[in-house]
Amino acid sequence: MENKRVFVVVIDSLGAGWEENSHLYGDEGANTISHIFEATEGKYKIPNLRAMGLCNITDVMGNPPVKNTEAYYGKLKEKSVGKDTMTGHWEIMGVHTTRPSVTFTETGFPKDLIDELEAQTGHKFIGNYAASGTEIIKELGERQLETKEMIIYTSADSVLQIAAHEELFGIDEIYRVCSIAREICSSKPEWMVGRIIARPFVGTCKEDFKRTPNRHDYALSPTDETVLDVMKQEGYDVISIGKINDIFNGCGITEAIKSRSSHEGMQQTIEYAKKDFNGICFTNLVDFDALWGHRRDPKGYAKELVDFDNNLPDLIANLRDDDILYITADHGNDPTWKGTDHTREMIPVLVYSKSFKEPRNLPLRNSFADIGATIAEQFDIKKPNIGDSFNYLLI
């Protein structure tokens, strides 16, 4: 087996502008990349991403496009319905989601579901409405410390989230409860949310409550075979960094590394670039989405992107001559947009290798799965059911 290494880094939520279906989600006009820099008046610079072609994809105030880029660059439209994390990542690796995931944004979770959860876990639950995770612990955290009721909430995504004080309940108990919630929600189609998320926090009062890095996602398994599945079957290494393992419910993963932050996730990716492996290193950098997109903080988002940009040369320096690096996203989360939800947008793709001779613009792609199809061709394995390879353009 020929030794090959591919790196896929997902800058979670770095959308590259609305597309023709965005109006169906109320997102016509959204553009995460452009609006971050517009809102911060072009003060932040991303010279390394600019050199790779990110600023040729969409307007980035203060960072003009370059004539000769160091990477292939382009945009991909989403083929699946929805605009959530699982749908985006699954499509990147070849899964076409045709039915929207169930959500409880307007109604909260049904009484029958809550009753079953309380009966099986032995805990009472409070909340049960759509909320910001940081705000709901401010609202209900002190009550939880008094009554030992767990906090349950949702969002515009297909999620059931459980916030519980890590020192009061213990991390193992929080995970046990979330595992039971996963089983319950999977028992009926009308309850089958995409993810159950454990949201541990610490602190003594609402002024100092803070979520810990011990988040854990309990996702559904992909609805179709992914490129990761095939790679694992063919004996390749499939290394997950960040929440990739959770998103794919462990399917197709040979080694999983958790990250406490996007910065740490990038450092872990750099460390793997220094190691010998044969396959794919797949990284998700979640803070862009969780800390800045949902909280509608363009300044924080811009600073996080600058940090990524500062670390990019170290990653590139440790790539081998024939390694291929993909930098992309999974959906948008325009921090200047209304509400706190993701935004339906195209995603950017930057494709870099030291072996490329004359990188240039990639034509607009019709599916996120074109990334997975390209990787499958590069490893000479079975291609996914959707996606068209653009490997023939990479010279």
VOKEVEX-452548 format. One line per 5 residues: for each residue y, x, z of C-alpha. Coordinates in Angstrom, 3 decimals, m for minus. Each point is the difference from the previous one (the first is absolute). Example, Ala and Ser with C-alpha at 12.3 -4.5 7.8 and 13.67 -1.06 7.14 Angstrom:
BEGIN
m4.500 12.300 7.800; 3.440 1.370 m0.660 $
***
This chain:
BEGIN
0.000 0.000 0.000; 3.320 1.455 m1.085; 2.337 0.505 2.940; 3.093 m2.193 m0.272; 2.744 m1.058 2.397 $
2.381 m2.928 m0.300; 2.647 m0.988 2.542; 1.440 m3.523 0.133; 2.984 m0.457 2.331; 1.223 m3.551 0.526 $
3.579 m0.207 1.256; m0.592 m3.410 1.525; 2.420 m2.617 m1.410; 2.066 2.277 m2.308; 0.505 m2.636 m2.687 $
1.601 0.938 m3.307; 1.672 m3.266 m0.961; m0.803 m3.640 m0.676; m2.122 m1.136 m2.926; m0.482 m3.266 m1.893 $
m2.134 m1.639 2.709; 2.285 0.959 2.886; 1.892 m3.292 m0.189; m3.187 m1.804 1.027; 0.296 1.757 3.365 $
3.765 m0.338 0.387; 0.438 3.711 m0.757; 1.782 0.111 m3.361; 2.608 2.746 0.393; m1.832 2.021 2.665 $
m0.169 3.767 m0.492; m1.043 1.993 3.052; 0.768 3.473 m1.347; 3.382 m0.826 m1.500; 1.272 m2.134 2.847 $
m0.876 2.569 2.697; 2.346 2.523 m1.577; 2.610 m2.554 m1.013; 0.187 m1.265 3.595; 0.436 3.561 1.295 $
2.606 0.800 m2.677; m2.019 2.794 m1.613; 0.305 2.270 3.042; m3.686 0.919 0.114; m1.546 2.470 m2.427 $
m3.604 0.248 m1.176; 0.048 3.055 m2.307; m3.779 0.450 m0.212; m0.794 m3.611 m0.834; 2.951 0.068 m2.399 $
m1.443 3.058 m1.752; m3.320 m1.831 m0.365; 1.698 m2.944 m1.716; 0.418 m2.682 2.683; 3.692 m0.374 m0.828 $
m0.830 m0.446 m3.679; m1.959 m3.170 0.859; 2.858 m1.951 1.580; 3.566 0.672 1.121; 0.203 2.114 3.170 $
3.628 0.374 1.074; 0.929 3.614 0.662; m3.155 1.232 m1.755; 0.484 m0.118 m3.780; m2.929 0.190 m2.421 $
m1.121 3.355 m1.375; m0.691 0.926 m3.603; m3.195 1.993 0.467; m2.199 m1.275 2.808; m2.724 1.866 1.874 $
m2.352 m3.007 m0.003; m0.915 m2.964 m2.147; 1.883 m3.043 1.233; m0.139 m3.733 m0.553; m0.305 m3.500 1.428 $
m2.953 m2.359 0.405; 0.048 m3.797 0.159; m2.286 m1.878 2.369; m2.768 m2.054 m1.601; m1.219 m1.677 3.200 $
1.625 m2.883 1.830; 1.847 0.797 3.189; 2.021 2.919 1.277; m1.888 1.294 3.011; m1.522 3.302 1.053 $
m3.640 m0.819 m0.693; 0.669 m1.574 m3.388; 2.050 3.005 m1.113; m2.411 2.690 1.183; m3.041 m1.862 m1.255 $
1.571 m0.413 m3.427; 0.844 3.711 m0.172; m3.739 0.616 0.324; m1.068 m2.689 m2.445; m0.165 m3.383 1.745 $
1.673 m3.041 m1.548; 1.015 m2.535 2.670; 0.321 m3.431 m1.607; 0.301 m2.258 3.060; 2.851 0.395 2.466 $
m0.991 0.893 3.539; 0.361 m2.694 2.653; 3.171 0.197 2.094; 1.268 m1.834 3.070; 3.679 0.861 m0.239 $
1.317 m3.545 0.358; m2.578 m1.589 2.296; m1.469 2.687 2.230; m3.749 0.148 0.468; m1.959 m3.249 0.429 $
m0.812 m1.150 3.523; m3.724 0.117 m0.779; 0.273 3.688 m0.909; 1.956 0.836 3.168; m2.450 m2.001 2.143 $
m2.951 1.887 m1.496; 1.723 3.344 0.501; 0.760 m0.776 3.647; m3.555 m1.190 0.635; m1.623 3.078 m1.528 $
2.371 2.621 1.435; 0.720 m1.441 3.437; 3.762 0.470 m0.548; 2.866 m2.463 m0.337; 2.485 0.459 m2.837 $
3.726 m0.616 m0.303; 2.368 0.132 m2.972; m1.793 m1.222 m3.110; 2.863 0.107 m2.450; 1.353 2.299 m2.714 $
2.047 2.800 1.511; 1.031 3.617 m0.118; m2.483 2.018 2.028; 2.691 1.863 1.895; 1.967 m3.184 0.731 $
m2.926 m2.061 1.267; m0.943 2.580 2.612; 3.612 m0.072 1.197; m0.201 m3.789 0.197; m3.429 m0.334 1.603 $
m0.974 3.429 1.332; 1.316 m0.541 3.534; m1.838 m3.315 0.200; m3.175 1.772 m1.095; 0.344 2.497 2.841 $
0.239 m2.920 2.439; m2.670 m2.328 m1.406; m2.316 2.351 m1.947; 0.188 m2.293 m3.034; m0.355 1.836 m3.298 $
2.625 m0.464 m2.708; m1.148 m1.354 m3.358; 2.282 m0.191 m3.027; 0.111 0.200 m3.777; 2.468 0.796 m2.795 $
0.495 m0.833 m3.652; m3.121 2.086 m0.684; m3.566 m1.198 0.380; m0.362 1.417 3.514; m0.882 m0.935 3.549 $
1.555 2.493 2.412; m0.756 0.443 3.681; 2.556 1.834 2.147; m1.322 1.129 3.363; 1.198 2.476 2.610 $
m2.178 3.075 m0.372; 0.015 0.919 3.689; m0.513 m3.574 1.214; m2.987 m0.846 m2.204; m1.315 3.388 m1.171 $
m0.375 0.960 m3.645; m3.734 m0.800 m0.128; 0.611 m3.562 1.179; 2.800 m0.520 m2.514; m2.280 1.199 m2.788 $
m2.856 m2.214 1.248; 2.230 m3.063 m0.130; 1.206 0.839 m3.507; m3.579 0.525 m1.170; m0.899 m3.476 1.272 $
3.094 m1.406 m1.742; m1.235 1.578 m3.243; m3.370 m1.719 0.340; 1.586 m3.353 0.783; 2.481 0.147 m2.879 $
m2.780 1.019 m2.397; m2.103 m3.009 0.991; 2.083 m2.550 m1.938; 1.770 0.389 m3.366; 3.074 m1.797 1.328 $
0.323 2.578 2.811; m0.843 3.107 m2.021; 3.127 2.132 0.371; m0.023 3.371 m1.696; 0.480 2.085 3.141 $
m0.240 m0.227 3.758; 2.345 2.620 1.478; m0.146 1.408 3.522; 3.544 0.756 1.172; m0.156 1.840 3.354 $
3.263 0.683 1.804; 1.207 1.603 3.230; 3.044 m0.299 2.258; 1.133 m1.822 3.122; 2.658 m2.383 m1.324 $
1.432 m1.292 m3.254; 2.548 2.817 m0.127; m2.693 2.678 m0.246; m3.028 m1.720 m1.575; m1.307 2.210 m2.804 $
m2.980 m0.314 m2.325; m2.486 2.874 0.194; m1.710 1.839 m2.894; m3.300 m1.754 0.826; 0.430 m2.772 m2.551 $
m3.278 m0.965 m1.615; m0.564 m2.283 m3.005; m3.116 m2.145 m0.404; 0.018 m0.846 m3.693; m2.277 m1.847 m2.350 $
m2.135 2.094 m2.316; 1.213 0.223 m3.614; m1.167 m2.896 m2.146; m1.257 2.283 m2.769; m1.290 3.533 m0.437 $
2.774 2.577 0.201; 0.430 3.462 m1.440; m0.506 1.279 3.556; m3.407 m1.707 0.182; m1.115 1.604 m3.246 $
1.265 3.431 1.004; m1.935 m0.176 3.260; m3.128 m1.138 m1.845; 0.348 2.950 m2.376; 0.146 2.443 2.905 $
3.712 0.749 0.051; 2.087 0.364 3.143; 2.266 m2.974 0.677; 2.440 1.012 2.735; 2.206 m2.660 1.571 $
3.235 0.934 1.782; 1.998 m2.627 1.872; m1.024 m3.639 m0.274; m1.928 0.322 m3.292; m3.310 m0.291 1.849 $
1.164 m3.214 1.665; 1.325 m1.492 m3.246; m3.355 0.509 m1.728; m1.983 m0.898 3.146; m1.733 3.382 m0.245 $
m1.467 m0.805 m3.422; m0.257 3.072 m2.224; 1.352 2.358 2.686; m1.880 3.175 0.984; 2.523 1.356 2.516 $
2.837 m1.788 1.815; 2.983 1.584 1.761; 2.491 m2.132 1.954; 3.714 0.769 0.001; 2.569 m0.737 2.690 $
2.916 0.106 m2.448; 0.814 0.524 m3.657; 1.137 3.529 0.789; m3.351 0.778 1.599; m1.807 m1.604 m2.935 $
1.812 2.301 m2.388; m0.839 3.029 2.160; m3.660 m1.051 0.050; 0.039 m0.280 m3.789; 1.450 3.507 m0.265 $
m2.761 1.309 2.274; m2.647 m1.593 m2.213; 1.576 1.631 m3.028; m0.862 3.316 1.664; m3.681 m0.975 0.376 $
m2.935 m0.096 m2.387; m1.114 m3.481 m0.984; m1.245 m1.666 m3.155; 1.522 m3.395 m0.615; 3.040 m1.976 1.094 $
2.403 0.190 2.931; 1.642 m3.438 0.329; 3.022 m0.249 2.324; 2.091 m2.925 1.194; 3.392 0.675 1.610 $
0.657 m3.234 1.876; 3.290 0.654 1.832; 2.084 m0.698 m3.106; m1.246 m3.576 0.111; m0.566 m0.625 3.710 $
3.030 1.746 1.488; 2.652 m0.388 m2.677; m0.876 m2.566 m2.670; m0.984 m2.875 2.290; 2.834 0.846 2.382 $
2.486 m0.005 m2.877; 1.282 3.491 0.744; 1.001 1.794 m3.235; 1.380 3.001 1.880; m3.267 0.557 1.844 $
m1.898 m0.457 m3.252; 2.188 2.559 m1.775; m0.449 2.543 2.800; m3.784 m0.495 m0.088; 0.025 0.606 m3.754 $
2.041 3.173 0.488; m2.610 1.199 2.506; m2.744 m0.661 m2.542; 2.015 1.827 m2.652; 0.427 3.007 2.300 $
m3.769 0.207 0.508; m0.904 m0.455 m3.652; 0.404 3.700 m1.001; m2.501 1.005 2.701; m2.568 m2.415 m1.402 $
0.605 1.189 m3.552; m0.237 3.657 1.031; m3.517 m0.638 1.324; m1.253 m1.807 m3.097; m2.393 1.877 m2.259 $
0.779 0.432 m3.668; m2.169 m2.912 m1.144; 0.659 m2.359 2.944; 1.746 m3.266 m0.846; 2.478 m1.694 2.333 $
0.935 m3.677 m0.312; 2.993 m1.286 1.980; 0.296 m3.778 m0.061; 0.480 m3.149 2.125; m1.817 m3.282 0.686 $
2.816 m2.608 m0.142; 3.703 m0.165 0.775; 1.864 m0.614 3.255; 3.655 0.075 m0.940; 1.875 0.635 3.280 $
3.092 m1.735 m1.392; m1.891 m3.191 m0.884; 0.024 m3.328 1.839; m2.571 m0.592 2.724; m2.478 2.636 1.177 $
m2.779 m0.417 m2.575; m1.307 2.327 m2.694; 1.601 m0.338 m3.410; m1.944 m0.509 m3.226; 0.884 3.061 m2.078 $
m1.379 2.499 m2.429; m1.150 3.263 1.534; 0.899 3.544 m1.063; m2.557 2.596 m0.984; 0.604 3.735 m0.149 $
m2.894 2.092 m1.299; 0.166 3.742 0.603; m2.221 2.963 m0.776; 0.757 3.677 m0.411; m2.054 m0.195 m3.192 $
2.267 m2.551 m1.726; 1.988 1.532 m2.844; 2.780 m2.478 m0.825; 0.165 m2.942 2.445; 1.889 m3.021 m1.269 $
0.491 m3.735 0.370; m3.072 m2.244 0.131; 0.251 m3.350 m1.786; 0.255 m3.022 2.314; m3.488 m0.783 1.336 $
m1.347 m3.539 0.394; m2.046 0.527 3.158; m0.046 2.135 3.130; m3.677 0.519 m0.917; 1.006 2.346 m2.806 $
0.143 2.676 2.714; m3.602 m0.643 1.046; m1.179 m0.189 m3.615; 1.650 3.364 m0.715; m1.614 1.598 3.047 $
m3.398 m1.428 m1.010; 0.326 1.578 m3.435; 1.041 3.316 1.514; m3.187 0.015 2.095; m2.104 m1.380 m2.877 $
m1.264 m2.916 2.085; m0.299 m3.737 m0.565; 3.401 m1.573 m0.599; 1.207 m2.992 2.016; m0.079 m3.517 m1.441 $
3.763 0.036 m0.515; 2.450 2.725 m0.946; 0.596 2.192 m3.026; m0.159 3.751 0.341; 3.049 2.034 m1.016 $
m1.878 3.277 0.323; 0.406 0.598 m3.747; 3.763 0.306 0.564; m0.324 2.727 2.662; 0.060 3.311 m1.855 $
***
